[in-house]
């Protein structure tokens, strides 16, 4: 099993080019089931993307990969399977996003529940809630979602009881081929969802957004071929902004739109970080006297749960007691015991982490528990004394493209073994 070896306390500097967004690419790949031919550019070739590609191939899509050019070409065949098996969905929650397009286009689908998912605790139930409103008949049997709409889906009004990115995406994909107009309210409006909407518009759908309300007019005539460039990965950009704040002489984050990172930039400035913003880049330098801050994870445009672990590492170096309240997921503090093994002073009470700083971290052997937790341990290793070993880095490979290569170019001492 691969590990990362990191030697800390090494100042970094240079340019980091941000990859395309994993969280935008996955729903757009699922949406390609609705299309005839698609050419996607600026694709990040991380593990989750390859898993989704394997799922689409299993279903019957012809996929051509041009890795050096960051391009995927997809051709929709007539003979497809309306099945998404457990072996291809178990490691990636986004696999459930094929449910909406299969159901609306082929009127049936059998999709495995994502691995480790308990209906009700994480919002796959909201996906099913929306599809039922559109007229689907759904049952759960032997770990599979079995959905059918013999006469096709019909447009309707759907108000989500809570905001969910995945449920909003699946509802959009299903509404694309539904008869009439669908009005979705209390939607997630993340940049990745806006990119999916742009893709669906290229396919010919009429979609309007007003606040958290999205109106979709069903579409039946599809263009022969469309091209689409994936937006940049704001979570990857935010991760390197934290890294630059911790130990860079000067890091320039490139190939981004700083307007999308407004919340993160404001937080860093409040903490005293030196930031210079250009049209397509951000320059950032290490700040010796970081200020404490209190944060709460919220749906976009609020502070993202996917950056909570990274900002926690930054808080270990701030003066005073900082706080992060986790409002999105119920089990998102699994990195805390590992950071504490490195010397971090963190307490968890009532969904809130209390982080005391500044604290000198010490290198240790640590275990990654999930995607964002794994990169927080890398950041901690970069500022810690001595050597840090990060185990189970397959989590990291699910969402970060060329992480150690990008850091090495900026003079970090990090290697994969």
C-alpha positions as MATLAB code, in Angstrom:
seq = 'XXXXXXXXXXXXXXXXXXXXXXXXXXXXXXXXXXXXXXXXXXXXXXXXXXXXXXXXXXXXXXXXXXXXXXXXXXXXXXXXXXXXXXXXXXXXXXXXXXXXXXXXXXXXXXXXXXXXXXXXXXXXXXXXXXXXXXXXXXXXXXXXXXXXXXXXXXXXXXXXXXXXXXXXXXXXXXXXXXXXXXXXXXXXXXXXXXXXXXXXXXXXXXXXXXXXXXXXXXXXXXXXXXXXXXXXXXXXXXXXXXXXXXXXXXXXXXXXXXXXXXXXXXXXXXXXXXXXXXXXXXXXXXXXXXXXXXXXXXXXXXXXXXXXXXXXXXXXXXXXXXXXXXXXXXXXXXXXXXXXXXXXXXXXXXXXXXXXXXXXXXXXXXXXXXXXXXXXXXXXXXXXXXXXXXXXXXXXXXXXXXXXXXXXXXXXXXXXX';
ca = [
       0.000    0.000    0.000;
       1.360    3.435   -0.964;
       2.373    6.079    1.567;
       3.565    9.675    1.494;
       6.800   10.628    3.271;
       6.984   14.323    4.129;
       9.860   16.297    5.639;
       8.436   19.401    7.293;
       9.531   22.969    7.991;
      10.635   23.536    4.389;
       9.620   26.903    2.901;
       7.839   26.574   -0.448;
       7.493   28.959   -3.387;
       6.431   28.867   -7.019;
       3.368   28.460   -9.247;
       0.572   25.933   -8.756;
      -1.782   25.298  -11.669;
      -5.226   24.207  -10.490;
      -6.860   21.227  -12.201;
     -10.426   20.929  -13.433;
     -13.101   20.265  -10.828;
     -13.731   16.647   -9.854;
     -17.086   17.614   -8.334;
     -18.159   19.299  -11.592;
     -16.863   16.533  -13.878;
     -18.709   13.671  -12.141;
     -22.298   14.956  -12.644;
     -21.430   16.114  -16.178;
     -20.154   12.619  -16.997;
     -23.470   11.267  -15.687;
     -25.283   13.866  -17.836;
     -23.463   12.540  -20.925;
     -25.981    9.666  -20.819;
     -28.510   12.241  -22.080;
     -26.304   13.328  -25.014;
     -25.267   11.858  -28.376;
     -21.598   12.892  -28.496;
     -19.668   14.904  -25.915;
     -16.147   16.286  -25.751;
     -15.035   17.393  -22.295;
     -11.830   19.364  -21.708;
      -9.926   20.392  -18.547;
     -10.800   17.013  -17.014;
      -8.935   16.061  -13.807;
      -7.763   12.461  -14.110;
      -8.219   11.399  -10.487;
      -9.452    8.035   -9.212;
     -13.143    9.024   -8.917;
     -13.187   10.128  -12.567;
     -11.796    6.768  -13.727;
     -14.394    4.980  -11.577;
     -17.211    6.972  -13.224;
     -15.717    6.264  -16.668;
     -15.741    2.521  -15.882;
     -19.392    2.815  -14.837;
     -20.318    4.594  -18.094;
     -18.436    1.963  -20.117;
     -20.330   -0.783  -18.289;
     -23.617    0.950  -19.121;
     -22.583    1.089  -22.784;
     -21.025    4.505  -23.471;
     -17.971    4.566  -25.775;
     -15.244    6.508  -23.961;
     -12.014    7.854  -25.484;
      -9.425    9.343  -23.119;
      -6.685   11.804  -24.136;
      -4.948   12.121  -20.785;
      -2.105   14.397  -21.919;
      -4.664   16.880  -23.308;
      -7.085   16.479  -20.335;
      -9.864   15.470  -22.756;
     -12.588   12.817  -22.619;
     -14.789   12.026  -25.634;
     -18.051   10.108  -25.075;
     -20.360    8.529  -27.653;
     -23.790    7.221  -26.653;
     -24.714    3.880  -28.210;
     -28.287    2.616  -28.618;
     -27.739   -0.679  -26.798;
     -27.148    0.302  -23.209;
     -27.695   -1.318  -19.810;
     -29.831    0.539  -17.275;
     -27.814   -1.000  -14.437;
     -25.152    0.513  -12.166;
     -23.660   -2.395  -10.180;
     -22.382   -2.297   -6.599;
     -18.763   -3.015   -7.604;
     -18.650    0.278   -9.557;
     -20.638    2.440   -7.130;
     -19.326    1.226   -3.765;
     -16.288    3.529   -3.606;
     -17.888    6.674   -5.037;
     -21.135    8.301   -3.955;
     -21.428   10.184   -7.271;
     -22.266    6.879   -9.007;
     -25.882    7.353   -7.888;
     -26.079   10.346  -10.283;
     -26.683    7.996  -13.242;
     -30.111    7.267  -11.725;
     -31.755   10.500  -12.962;
     -30.547   10.396  -16.590;
     -31.194    6.645  -17.005;
     -34.706    7.005  -15.604;
     -35.685   10.061  -17.665;
     -34.210    8.745  -20.943;
     -34.823    4.994  -20.721;
     -37.737    5.009  -18.220;
     -36.047    2.566  -15.857;
     -32.886    2.134  -13.794;
     -31.350   -0.215  -11.260;
     -28.598    1.526   -9.307;
     -26.683    0.244   -6.302;
     -26.884    2.261   -3.133;
     -23.473    3.914   -2.625;
     -21.136    2.017   -0.322;
     -21.610    2.747    3.353;
     -24.785    4.719    2.755;
     -27.619    4.523    5.272;
     -30.836    6.043    3.917;
     -31.800    8.950    6.129;
     -28.392    9.832    7.546;
     -26.831   11.032    4.293;
     -29.216   12.427    1.722;
     -29.684    9.710   -0.906;
     -33.245    9.807    0.413;
     -33.531   13.340   -1.039;
     -32.567   12.000   -4.506;
     -35.423    9.485   -4.264;
     -37.810   12.098   -2.847;
     -37.279   14.266   -5.962;
     -37.587   11.374   -8.433;
     -40.823   10.186   -6.822;
     -42.235   13.725   -7.158;
     -41.413   13.520  -10.896;
     -43.517   10.348  -11.140;
     -41.015    7.530  -10.645;
     -41.976    4.352   -8.845;
     -39.080    3.385   -6.592;
     -38.276    0.472   -4.319;
     -35.132   -0.607   -2.477;
     -34.258   -4.289   -2.814;
     -31.041   -6.196   -2.038;
     -29.042   -2.954   -1.757;
     -30.290   -1.564   -5.078;
     -32.547    1.348   -6.009;
     -35.014   -0.018   -8.573;
     -36.788    2.853  -10.348;
     -39.363    2.882  -13.122;
     -41.415    5.489  -15.016;
     -43.260    3.494  -17.670;
     -45.004    6.566  -19.130;
     -42.037    8.883  -18.594;
     -41.367   11.496  -15.944;
     -43.577   14.582  -15.656;
     -42.563   18.099  -14.648;
     -43.687   19.203  -11.200;
     -42.813   21.454   -8.264;
     -40.248   20.084   -5.824;
     -39.139   21.793   -2.618;
     -36.172   20.094   -0.971;
     -36.578   19.878    2.831;
     -32.834   20.498    3.198;
     -30.184   21.704    0.738;
     -28.365   18.819   -0.989;
     -25.830   19.062   -3.816;
     -26.288   15.486   -5.060;
     -30.089   15.562   -4.875;
     -30.194   18.878   -6.765;
     -27.959   17.376   -9.481;
     -30.009   14.179   -9.819;
     -33.261   16.178   -9.946;
     -31.816   18.438  -12.689;
     -30.730   15.399  -14.715;
     -34.133   13.751  -14.341;
     -36.063   16.966  -15.098;
     -34.071   17.385  -18.341;
     -36.162   14.719  -20.096;
     -39.399   15.109  -18.112;
     -42.528   16.327  -19.891;
     -43.348   19.946  -19.160;
     -41.758   22.262  -16.606;
     -40.094   21.346  -13.314;
     -39.554   23.935  -10.573;
     -36.929   23.018   -7.962;
     -36.700   25.138   -4.807;
     -34.344   25.196   -1.801;
     -31.658   23.949   -4.223;
     -27.905   23.802   -3.825;
     -26.286   26.448   -6.053;
     -22.608   25.450   -5.893;
     -20.395   26.501   -8.860;
     -20.259   22.820   -9.871;
     -24.060   22.786  -10.220;
     -23.922   25.959  -12.319;
     -21.400   24.181  -14.567;
     -23.792   21.223  -14.902;
     -26.602   23.646  -15.813;
     -24.382   25.251  -18.473;
     -23.758   21.755  -19.900;
     -27.501   20.957  -19.926;
     -28.196   24.269  -21.675;
     -25.733   23.252  -24.403;
     -27.817   20.081  -24.773;
     -30.806   22.329  -25.478;
     -32.554   22.568  -22.107;
     -34.144   25.846  -20.994;
     -33.070   26.468  -17.408;
     -33.529   29.586  -15.265;
     -32.007   30.250  -11.842;
     -33.385   32.694   -9.283;
     -31.737   32.486   -5.880;
     -32.218   28.872   -4.745;
     -35.009   28.228   -7.276;
     -34.233   26.457  -10.571;
     -36.807   26.112  -13.373;
     -36.247   23.406  -16.004;
     -38.213   22.951  -19.245;
     -37.989   19.344  -20.475;
     -36.074   18.723  -23.726;
     -36.449   15.958  -26.315;
     -34.298   17.073  -29.305;
     -30.578   16.727  -28.551;
     -27.688   18.268  -30.577;
     -25.433   15.732  -32.325;
     -22.240   16.863  -30.580;
     -21.302   19.370  -27.879;
     -18.029   20.612  -26.372;
     -17.645   21.664  -22.756;
     -14.726   22.887  -20.625;
     -14.869   21.881  -16.946;
     -14.503   24.672  -14.368;
     -11.492   24.794  -12.022;
     -11.472   22.861   -8.743;
     -12.222   25.409   -6.015;
     -11.503   22.868   -3.233;
      -8.059   22.109   -4.652;
      -7.442   25.860   -4.966;
      -8.576   26.415   -1.375;
      -6.277   23.620   -0.182;
      -3.232   25.255   -1.761;
      -4.286   28.671   -0.444;
      -4.092   27.170    3.054;
      -0.730   25.597    2.211;
       0.586   28.944    0.994;
      -0.660   30.652    4.152;
       1.235   28.131    6.280;
       4.696   28.012    4.770;
       5.192   29.836    1.476;
       7.591   32.624    0.660;
       5.236   33.274   -2.255;
       2.844   30.870   -3.983;
       0.826   31.874   -7.049;
      -2.374   29.855   -7.532;
      -3.164   29.899  -11.275;
      -5.967   28.895  -13.694;
      -8.758   29.998  -11.359;
     -11.572   32.543  -11.029;
     -10.977   34.342   -7.681;
     -14.652   35.431   -7.566;
     -15.630   31.804   -6.853;
     -13.283   31.828   -3.821;
     -14.723   34.996   -2.276;
     -15.612   33.345    1.052;
     -12.220   31.635    1.454;
     -10.321   34.822    0.559;
     -12.303   36.847    3.115;
     -11.555   34.281    5.844;
      -7.825   34.254    5.084;
      -7.688   38.056    5.085;
      -9.463   38.140    8.479;
      -6.792   35.764    9.776;
      -4.112   38.196    8.591;
      -2.860   36.364    5.502;
      -1.214   38.440    2.751;
      -3.148   37.964   -0.509;
      -2.885   39.632   -3.915;
      -5.714   38.960   -6.370;
      -5.415   39.085  -10.161;
      -7.930   38.190  -12.880;
      -7.020   34.487  -13.093;
      -4.661   33.985  -10.148;
      -4.030   34.608   -6.445;
      -0.629   35.268   -4.824;
      -0.268   34.261   -1.190;
       2.536   34.417    1.401;
       3.072   32.915    4.853;
       1.967   35.046    7.783;
       3.820   34.618   11.094;
       1.050   36.088   13.270;
      -2.235   34.474   12.287;
      -5.425   35.612   14.044;
      -7.966   33.197   15.513;
     -11.343   32.844   13.786;
     -14.724   31.114   14.242;
     -16.233   29.319   11.214;
     -19.380   27.325   10.433;
     -19.661   25.050    7.392;
     -22.586   26.003    5.149;
     -23.841   25.364    1.600;
     -22.339   27.651   -1.060;
     -21.751   30.611   -0.932;
     -20.857   29.806    2.700;
     -17.695   28.148    4.013;
     -17.429   24.665    2.402;
     -17.307   21.482    4.480;
     -14.700   20.176    2.000;
     -12.207   22.789    3.301;
     -12.951   22.330    6.994;
     -10.074   19.894    7.654;
      -7.535   22.046    5.790;
      -8.503   25.244    7.619;
      -8.286   23.377   10.925;
      -4.554   22.849   10.274;
      -4.209   26.603    9.639;
      -5.988   27.294   12.946;
      -3.374   25.260   14.849;
      -0.947   28.065   13.930;
      -3.262   30.984   14.843;
      -3.075   32.943   18.107;
      -5.852   31.932   20.528;
      -8.735   29.459   20.353;
     -10.430   29.133   16.947;
     -13.680   27.252   16.313;
     -15.203   25.277   13.444;
     -18.825   24.137   13.641;
     -19.598   21.297   11.201;
     -23.172   21.697    9.938;
     -23.117   19.591    6.752;
     -21.948   16.062    7.657;
     -22.331   14.294   10.975;
     -18.952   12.526   10.929;
     -16.478   14.993    9.448;
     -13.955   15.275   12.315;
     -12.183   11.938   11.776;
      -8.891   13.732   11.068;
      -8.838   15.269   14.574;
      -7.331   12.242   16.426;
      -4.549   12.068   13.801;
      -3.785   15.802   14.110;
      -3.728   15.410   17.912;
      -1.119   12.658   17.517;
       1.026   15.299   15.818;
       0.614   17.626   18.800;
      -2.465   19.656   17.806;
      -4.613   20.855   20.721;
      -8.195   20.216   19.586;
     -11.382   19.416   21.487;
     -14.758   18.416   19.987;
     -17.998   19.494   21.704;
     -21.497   19.624   20.159;
     -20.450   19.410   16.461;
     -17.810   22.093   17.126;
     -14.021   21.776   17.105;
     -12.065   24.106   19.414;
      -8.498   24.563   18.144;
      -5.850   26.136   20.365;
      -2.842   27.790   18.779;
      -0.166   28.481   17.937;
       1.027   24.887   18.389;
       4.276   23.355   17.181;
       3.379   20.133   15.350;
       5.649   17.074   15.362;
       6.011   14.548   12.568;
       4.299   11.191   13.124;
       2.909    8.197   11.260;
      -0.759    8.969   10.572;
      -3.745    7.363    8.857;
      -5.966    9.047    6.247;
      -9.677    8.394    6.854;
     -11.255   10.233    3.908;
     -10.384   12.478    0.978;
     -10.214   15.876    2.704;
      -8.867   14.464    5.966;
      -5.949   12.962    4.029;
      -4.879   16.296    2.542;
      -5.122   18.005    5.952;
      -2.526   15.505    7.206;
      -0.271   16.396    4.261;
      -0.557   20.097    5.173;
       0.199   19.278    8.820;
       3.223   17.223    7.742;
       4.575   20.136    5.706;
       4.728   22.396    8.787;
       5.667   19.737   11.363;
       9.101   19.010   12.813;
      10.878   15.920   11.468;
       9.216   13.356    9.186;
       5.520   12.564    8.705;
       4.242    9.378    7.057;
       0.679    9.466    5.672;
      -0.892    6.021    5.188;
      -3.909    5.010    3.062;
      -3.340    7.750    0.494;
      -5.758    6.116   -1.954;
      -8.256    8.505   -0.337;
      -6.071   11.401   -1.520;
      -5.900   10.037   -5.067;
      -9.705   10.135   -5.327;
      -9.680   13.931   -5.593;
      -6.210   15.498   -5.956;
      -4.394   15.375   -9.284;
      -0.570   15.271   -9.110;
      -0.527   16.575   -5.500;
       3.055   15.623   -4.651;
       4.310   16.690   -8.100;
       2.744   20.137   -7.679;
       4.228   20.491   -4.193;
       7.652   19.227   -5.304;
       7.759   21.894   -8.019;
       7.359   24.416   -5.199;
      10.350   22.861   -3.353;
       8.410   20.795   -0.800;
      10.129   17.580    0.372;
       7.467   14.951   -0.279;
       7.647   11.535   -1.923;
       5.368    8.579   -2.603;
       6.615    5.156   -1.536;
];
